[in-house]
């Protein structure tokens, strides 16, 4: 997955646009990919990234993508479902950034450190997305066998613990400890209890499991 997967391409024309895959006529253009759900998620993420997360209702996002609000109910029966989808996308983006950091560092202890730094940096760079992603009670909504976007990030965390501490019999407590460290540091920064300093972040994360030199 890439952070640009949910982009939408709108084109205006002189002729009246044909109805899209949802049976609606986008105002001023047509969706070439036919994926209205992805377009709405992209619009919501854009609002969050720009600090305009105060209005994430279906009507507001329908205006953003140029369709009627009723066209969105097929994908999002209510605002809660929309917020869940945005939170899930936030977790997927976090996991993707951590995976990139892991690969760039070459895995192992260096990769483990890089994923922790990437976690805190994501919170600092995308505070509204980060907060939304971790305030939704999403596990209850995945009992049908679906996947939570946070699984990628957590599986990567467990892999990092396994490589950093190969002698552990049970990596679960260590994984939770590592998550608590980076999440706690991220929240302290977001709540302005600690000033953002990437060098400091690297040192704090590096203290976990003796990763620091």
N, C-alpha and C positions, 0 to 999 in steps of 0.2 A: 504494500500500500504506500502511496505517496501523498503528501499533504495537498497536492493539486488534483487529486482524483475527482473531487466534487465540483470542478469548475463547470460553468454553464456558458454556452455560446448563444447569444441573442443577435438576430439580425432584423433590421427593419426594412420594409420594402414598400413600393407603391401599391402593389396588389394586396388584397386582403389575405391574411395568413390562413392556412388551413387548420382545422382542429388538430390538436396534438394527440398523443397516445392516451391522454387522460380524458379525451372527449371535450376539451376546452380550447378556446382560442386565446393564446397569449396576447396580451396587449402590446402592440408595436413590434411583434416579432414571433419567431417560432423556435422551439427547442429541437436542435438537430439530433441530440442524443436521446430524446424522448424520456429522460429520467427526471421527472419533476421532483421526486423525493430528494435526490442528490442535490438538485438546484436549491431547494429550500434549506437543506442542511448547510450548504455552502453559504447561503445568505445569512443564516443565523450565526455561523462561525465568524463571518465577516463583521457582523454587528458586535459580537463579543470582543473580537480582536481590536476593534476600533473604540472600545469603551462605551458602546451604545447598546448595552445589554438590558436596558430598562424596559424596552418593549420587544419581547420575543414572542408575541402572540401570533396566532395563525393569520390574522388579517394583515398585520404589519409585514410579515414575511411574504404573504401573497402579493402585496403591493411591490415589494422589492423585486420579485421575480416576474411580475407582470401577468398574474393570472387572478381569477376570482378566488375568494376564500373557500368557497364550496369545493373547488378542485382539490384542495389539500386534505379534505377529510378522508379520502380513500387511503391515504398514507398515514395520517395523524388524526385519530378520532377525537383527540382533545389536546390541550396545551401540555398536559403532563407527558403524553407520548412524544410530543415534539421535543420537550426538554430532555427526556431520556435519550432520544436520538442524538441530540447535540452533545450530551455528556458522553455517550458512547464514542462519538467521533473524536472528542477531546482525548479520551483514553487511547484511542487508536493512534492519534498523532503523537502522543507521548511515547507509546511503545515503538513507533517508527523512528523517532529521534534517538531513543536509547539504543535501538538496534544499529543505527548508523554509527553512533558513538562507539559501541562495542566493536564493530568491524573495523573502524578507522584505527582504534587503539590496538588491534590485533588480538583481542580476547584476553583470557587469563586475568591476572590481578589488575593489569593496566586497563583492560576492558571493563572490569567490574567497577573500578574507580571512575571511568569515563561515563558509565551509565548513571552512577549516582550524581555526578556533576550535571549531567544532562537533565536529570529529573528536577533538580533545584533550579536550573537555568530556565526550564520550561515554565515553572511556576512564576518566576520573576518576569519572563518575557510575555507570558500569556495569562495574567492573573485571573481574569474573568472566566476564561475557558477552564483553567485549573480548578478554581473554586466550584464551578458548576459540575465538573466531572466527578468531584469527590463529595458532593452533597446530595446526589441522587441515590435513592435506595434501589439500585438497579438489580441486585441479585434476585429479588423477588419476581422480577419480570422475565427471568430467563429459565423458569422451571420447565419449559417445553423443550429443552435441549439446545436452545440457541446459545451463542457465545457472547460473553461480555468483552468489550473492547479492551478492558484492562488485563485480560489473560496474557496477551503478548508481553506486556511489561512485567507481569509477575513471573511468567515462565523464564524470561530473560534474567530476572533477579535470582531465581533459583539456580540457573545455569552458572551465573557469576559466583554465587556462594560455593557451588560444587567445585569450581575451578580454583577459587581463592583458598578454600578450606577443604581439600580433598579427603581428609581423615575423619570428617564428621560422620557419625552414624545416622543422625537425623538432621537434614539441612533446614527443616521447617522453622525451628526457633531462630536460627541464625538469619534466615531470610526475613522473618518478621522483624528481627532486631535491625537489620539493614534498612528495611522499609521505614521503620519508625524514625531512624536517624535522619534520612533524607526528607521525609515528609514533615517531621517536626522542624527541621531547619528551614524548609520551604515556607511553612506557616509563620515562623518567627519573622522571616523576611517580609512576607506579604502583610503581616500585621504591624510592620514598622517597629518591631522590637529589636531587630538586628539590621544594620545597613547592608546593602548588597555589596559584596566584595568577592569576586570570583576566586582570588587567591585564598581567601579565608575559607570559602566553600570547599575548595580542593583539599585544604588541610583538615577540615572537620570530617569530610567524607573519608579521607585517607586514613584517619585514626581507626575506623572500623576494621576489625580483623587484622590490624597491623599492616594494612596495605601501604601506608605512607612510609617513605624512606626513613 
